[in-house]
Amino acid sequence: MFIYNSMLNKKKILIFTLSESQSSYEVKRVIEEGYGMGIRVKRVLYSALKFEIKNEKMQVFVGGEEIVKENTMGVWFRVAGTTSGKYVIARNLLINILQKEGVFCVNSDGYSKWPRMGKITQYGVYAKNGISVVSTRVFYNKDGVGAGFGEMERDFGWPIIVKNSMGYQGKSVMKLDNKKDLNKFLNGVDEKDLGLYMWQRCLKTRWDLRVVVINGRAVGAMKRIAVGDEFRSNFSLGGNVEKWELSEKERKLAEKVAEICGLDYCGVDLMKDKSENMYVLEVNRACQFKGFEKATGINVGRLILEMFLNK
């Protein structure tokens, strides 16, 4: 059990979001757990940030109050991505300032090295570190798809999975069952955006694993199962979830992904093929945990706060 001193109680944890509704469950849970542990937790919008850069000094303010180590225990970032990328820039500038102040920023190493870390970038990192991924192709023009289609069809078979590398919660994942579906996709996508998409062999197991890693340790896992005609297993898309007992191999793999990606908090998605070969699908640097808490009974909100206390 943690004992808090008066200085600690004067400090707060800031959770940055794009809106008041973003990550509503996660923010609420961490605030609830903080209340019970005597830790102040506050949601702050990225749009409320103000930076002042004068000569060699940088300062950051929210609501007129400067963010410094005397009043801030740490910062947790929810997704900052916008089309312009302005809040990604703001997040990383904030990290730069607070690190010099000695304030803990969750996932600071990963955000600093990869401001945006889509799946294509991730796969390059995994390949460099000897981590298996699903067979993948990336094309940057439609003629390239046509020229490489025969080989891809032989290697992948049907169906073929196509997903936007910057997508989230499974919303951009498509299953192409035949050439008609492929041509429909190509006719509907702007060629300048084609290079954002990954073409992958379909693993037909209809379930995957979400492993949550906090402070270097895989705290647990849930199995996500696709329901009915829906091939995607995401909880947010109606997938069923249940507790999964991690093997030592699965645990070490998830922890390795978190380590090489510089992440203090993340969700690592793993999937097996019918031959029991294990692949990393992706890492989510701001994973939601409503389904995870439901399936496992693990108090993620408290573990996040303990992460701050242990830094």
C-alpha positions as CSV (number, residue, x, y, z in Angstrom):
1,M,0.0,0.0,0.0
2,F,1.3,3.4,-1.0
3,I,1.8,6.2,1.6
4,Y,1.6,9.8,0.3
5,N,3.2,12.8,1.7
6,S,1.9,16.3,1.7
7,M,4.2,17.4,-1.2
8,L,2.9,14.6,-3.4
9,N,-0.7,15.5,-2.8
10,K,0.0,19.1,-4.0
11,K,0.9,17.7,-7.4
12,K,-1.4,16.5,-10.1
13,I,-1.4,14.3,-13.1
14,L,-2.6,15.8,-16.3
15,I,-4.3,13.8,-19.0
16,F,-4.3,15.5,-22.4
17,T,-7.1,14.9,-24.9
18,L,-8.4,16.4,-28.1
19,S,-11.9,16.9,-26.6
20,E,-14.0,16.5,-23.5
21,S,-15.4,13.3,-24.8
22,Q,-12.2,11.6,-26.0
23,S,-11.2,8.5,-24.0
24,S,-14.1,9.2,-21.6
25,Y,-13.9,5.8,-20.0
26,E,-10.2,5.9,-19.5
27,V,-10.1,9.4,-18.1
28,K,-13.0,8.7,-15.8
29,R,-11.4,5.6,-14.4
30,V,-8.0,7.2,-13.7
31,I,-9.7,10.1,-12.0
32,E,-11.8,7.7,-9.9
33,E,-8.8,5.7,-8.8
34,G,-6.8,8.9,-8.2
35,Y,-9.5,10.1,-5.8
36,G,-9.3,6.9,-3.8
37,M,-5.5,7.1,-3.7
38,G,-5.3,10.8,-2.8
39,I,-3.9,11.8,-6.2
40,R,-5.4,14.7,-8.2
41,V,-6.0,13.9,-11.8
42,K,-7.2,16.4,-14.3
43,R,-8.3,16.3,-18.0
44,V,-6.7,19.0,-20.1
45,L,-7.4,19.8,-23.7
46,Y,-4.5,20.1,-26.1
47,S,-6.1,23.3,-27.4
48,A,-5.6,24.8,-23.9
49,L,-1.9,24.7,-24.2
50,K,0.2,27.9,-24.5
51,F,3.9,28.1,-25.1
52,E,6.2,30.9,-24.4
53,I,9.7,30.8,-25.9
54,K,12.0,33.6,-24.9
55,N,15.7,33.5,-25.8
56,E,16.9,30.2,-24.2
57,K,13.9,29.6,-22.0
58,M,10.7,27.7,-22.8
59,Q,7.6,27.7,-20.7
60,V,4.2,26.0,-21.1
61,F,0.9,27.1,-19.6
62,V,-2.6,25.7,-19.2
63,G,-5.3,28.1,-18.1
64,G,-2.8,30.6,-17.0
65,E,-0.9,28.2,-14.8
66,E,2.6,27.2,-15.7
67,I,3.2,23.4,-15.8
68,V,6.3,22.7,-13.7
69,K,7.6,19.9,-11.4
70,E,6.4,21.8,-8.3
71,N,2.7,21.3,-9.4
72,T,2.8,18.4,-11.8
73,M,3.5,14.7,-11.0
74,G,3.3,13.6,-14.6
75,V,1.5,13.7,-17.9
76,W,-0.4,11.0,-19.8
77,F,-1.3,11.7,-23.5
78,R,-4.3,10.4,-25.3
79,V,-4.3,10.4,-29.1
80,A,-3.1,13.8,-30.4
81,G,-3.4,13.2,-34.2
82,T,-5.1,15.7,-36.4
83,T,-4.8,16.3,-40.1
84,S,-2.4,19.2,-39.6
85,G,-0.4,17.4,-36.9
86,K,-0.3,20.6,-34.8
87,Y,-1.1,18.8,-31.5
88,V,1.5,16.1,-32.2
89,I,4.0,19.0,-32.4
90,A,2.6,20.5,-29.2
91,R,2.8,17.2,-27.4
92,N,6.4,16.7,-28.3
93,L,7.4,20.2,-27.4
94,L,5.7,19.8,-24.1
95,I,7.6,16.5,-23.5
96,N,10.9,18.4,-24.3
97,I,10.1,21.1,-21.8
98,L,8.9,18.8,-19.0
99,Q,11.7,16.3,-19.3
100,K,14.2,19.1,-18.5
101,E,12.0,19.9,-15.5
102,G,12.1,16.3,-14.3
103,V,8.4,15.7,-14.9
104,F,7.5,12.1,-16.0
105,C,5.7,12.0,-19.4
106,V,4.2,8.6,-20.4
107,N,5.7,7.2,-23.5
108,S,8.1,10.1,-23.9
109,D,10.9,8.0,-25.6
110,G,8.5,6.6,-28.2
111,Y,6.8,9.9,-29.0
112,S,10.1,11.7,-29.3
113,K,11.6,9.1,-31.6
114,W,8.4,8.5,-33.7
115,P,6.0,11.5,-33.4
116,R,3.6,9.5,-35.5
117,M,4.0,5.7,-35.5
118,G,1.6,4.1,-38.0
119,K,1.7,0.4,-38.7
120,I,4.1,0.7,-41.6
121,T,6.6,2.4,-39.4
122,Q,6.0,-0.2,-36.7
123,Y,6.6,-3.1,-39.1
124,G,10.0,-1.6,-40.0
125,V,10.9,-1.5,-36.3
126,Y,9.7,-5.0,-35.8
127,A,11.6,-6.4,-38.8
128,K,14.8,-4.7,-37.6
129,N,14.4,-6.4,-34.2
130,G,13.6,-9.9,-35.4
131,I,9.9,-9.8,-34.6
132,S,7.5,-11.7,-36.9
133,V,4.7,-9.9,-38.6
134,V,2.0,-10.9,-41.1
135,S,3.2,-11.0,-44.7
136,T,2.6,-7.4,-46.0
137,R,2.9,-5.4,-49.2
138,V,2.8,-1.6,-49.6
139,F,2.2,0.0,-53.0
140,Y,2.5,3.7,-53.9
141,N,0.7,3.6,-57.3
142,K,-2.2,1.6,-58.8
143,D,0.0,0.3,-61.6
144,G,2.2,-1.2,-58.9
145,V,-0.8,-3.1,-57.5
146,G,-1.5,-4.5,-60.9
147,A,2.1,-5.5,-61.6
148,G,2.5,-7.2,-58.2
149,F,-1.0,-8.7,-58.0
150,G,-0.1,-12.1,-59.4
151,E,2.7,-12.7,-56.9
152,M,0.6,-11.3,-54.0
153,E,-2.3,-13.6,-55.0
154,R,0.0,-16.6,-55.0
155,D,1.5,-15.7,-51.7
156,F,-1.6,-14.5,-49.8
157,G,-4.5,-16.3,-51.5
158,W,-8.0,-15.0,-50.8
159,P,-9.3,-13.1,-48.9
160,I,-6.7,-10.3,-48.7
161,I,-6.7,-7.8,-45.9
162,V,-6.2,-4.1,-46.7
163,K,-5.8,-1.6,-43.8
164,N,-4.9,2.1,-43.5
165,S,-1.6,2.2,-41.6
166,M,-2.8,5.2,-39.6
167,G,-6.2,3.7,-38.8
168,Y,-7.5,2.8,-35.4
169,Q,-10.0,0.6,-33.6
170,G,-10.2,-1.6,-36.7
171,K,-12.3,1.0,-38.6
172,S,-10.1,1.1,-41.7
173,V,-9.6,-2.7,-42.0
174,M,-11.2,-4.2,-45.1
175,K,-11.4,-7.8,-46.4
176,L,-11.2,-8.3,-50.1
177,D,-12.7,-11.6,-51.1
178,N,-12.0,-11.5,-54.8
179,K,-10.8,-9.4,-57.7
180,K,-14.1,-7.6,-57.9
181,D,-13.6,-6.3,-54.4
182,L,-10.0,-5.4,-55.2
183,N,-11.0,-3.3,-58.2
184,K,-13.8,-1.6,-56.2
185,F,-11.2,-0.6,-53.6
186,L,-8.7,0.7,-56.2
187,N,-11.5,2.7,-57.9
188,G,-12.5,4.3,-54.7
189,V,-9.1,5.2,-53.3
190,D,-7.1,8.3,-54.3
191,E,-3.8,7.2,-55.7
192,K,-1.9,9.8,-53.5
193,D,-3.3,8.0,-50.4
194,L,-2.5,4.5,-51.7
195,G,0.9,4.4,-49.9
196,L,-0.9,4.6,-46.5
197,Y,-2.5,1.2,-47.0
198,M,-1.0,-2.2,-46.2
199,W,-2.0,-5.4,-48.1
200,Q,-1.8,-8.5,-45.9
201,R,-2.3,-12.2,-45.8
202,C,-5.5,-13.0,-44.0
203,L,-5.1,-15.1,-40.8
204,K,-8.4,-17.0,-40.6
205,T,-8.4,-17.7,-36.8
206,R,-11.1,-15.0,-36.1
207,W,-9.5,-14.0,-32.8
208,D,-6.5,-12.2,-31.5
209,L,-4.9,-11.1,-28.2
210,R,-4.6,-7.6,-26.6
211,V,-1.8,-7.5,-24.1
212,V,-1.5,-4.4,-21.9
213,V,2.0,-3.5,-20.9
214,I,2.6,-1.0,-18.1
215,N,6.0,0.2,-16.9
216,G,7.7,-2.7,-18.8
217,R,5.5,-5.5,-17.5
218,A,2.7,-7.3,-19.3
219,V,0.0,-7.0,-16.7
220,G,-2.5,-9.3,-18.5
221,A,-4.2,-10.1,-21.7
222,M,-7.7,-10.6,-23.2
223,K,-8.8,-12.7,-26.1
224,R,-10.9,-10.7,-28.7
225,I,-13.3,-12.8,-30.8
226,A,-15.0,-11.8,-33.9
227,V,-18.8,-12.2,-33.8
228,G,-21.1,-13.3,-36.6
229,D,-20.3,-12.0,-40.1
230,E,-17.9,-9.4,-38.7
231,F,-14.3,-10.6,-39.3
232,R,-12.8,-7.9,-37.1
233,S,-12.4,-8.8,-33.4
234,N,-12.2,-5.3,-31.9
235,F,-14.2,-4.8,-28.7
236,S,-15.3,-1.4,-30.0
237,L,-16.8,-3.2,-33.1
238,G,-18.8,-5.7,-31.1
239,G,-16.2,-8.4,-30.6
240,N,-16.5,-10.6,-27.5
241,V,-13.7,-10.5,-25.0
242,E,-12.5,-13.0,-22.4
243,K,-9.5,-13.3,-20.1
244,W,-6.4,-15.0,-21.6
245,E,-3.6,-16.5,-19.6
246,L,-0.4,-15.4,-21.2
247,S,2.3,-17.9,-22.0
248,E,5.9,-16.9,-21.2
249,K,6.6,-16.5,-24.9
250,E,3.6,-14.2,-25.4
251,R,4.5,-12.2,-22.3
252,K,8.1,-11.7,-23.4
253,L,7.1,-10.8,-26.9
254,A,4.7,-8.1,-25.8
255,E,7.2,-6.7,-23.3
256,K,9.9,-6.6,-26.1
257,V,7.6,-4.7,-28.4
258,A,6.9,-2.1,-25.7
259,E,10.7,-1.8,-25.0
260,I,11.9,-1.3,-28.6
261,C,9.1,1.2,-29.2
262,G,10.0,3.2,-26.1
263,L,6.6,2.8,-24.4
264,D,5.7,2.9,-20.7
265,Y,2.0,2.2,-21.5
266,C,0.6,0.4,-24.5
267,G,-1.5,-2.4,-25.9
268,V,0.2,-5.0,-28.0
269,D,-2.0,-7.0,-30.4
270,L,-0.9,-10.5,-31.2
271,M,-2.4,-13.1,-33.6
272,K,-1.8,-16.7,-34.4
273,D,-2.3,-18.5,-37.6
274,K,-3.8,-22.0,-37.8
275,S,-0.3,-23.5,-37.4
276,E,0.1,-21.6,-34.1
277,N,2.7,-19.2,-35.5
278,M,2.6,-15.9,-33.6
279,Y,2.6,-12.5,-35.2
280,V,2.6,-9.0,-33.9
281,L,-0.3,-7.0,-35.5
282,E,0.5,-3.6,-34.0
283,V,1.1,-1.7,-30.9
284,N,-1.3,1.0,-29.7
285,R,0.4,3.8,-27.8
286,A,-2.9,5.1,-26.3
287,C,-4.9,1.9,-26.0
288,Q,-8.4,2.0,-24.5
289,F,-9.0,-0.4,-21.7
290,K,-12.7,-0.7,-21.0
291,G,-13.0,-4.1,-22.6
292,F,-9.7,-5.2,-21.0
293,E,-10.9,-4.4,-17.5
294,K,-14.2,-6.1,-18.2
295,A,-12.6,-9.3,-19.5
296,T,-9.7,-9.6,-17.0
297,G,-10.9,-7.8,-13.8
298,I,-7.5,-6.0,-13.8
299,N,-7.6,-2.5,-12.4
300,V,-5.8,-0.7,-15.2
301,G,-6.7,2.7,-13.8
302,R,-4.8,2.0,-10.6
303,L,-1.8,0.5,-12.4
304,I,-1.5,3.6,-14.4
305,L,-1.3,5.7,-11.3
306,E,1.2,3.3,-9.7
307,M,3.3,3.8,-12.8
308,F,3.5,7.5,-12.0
309,L,4.3,6.8,-8.4
310,N,7.2,4.5,-9.3
311,K,8.9,7.0,-11.6
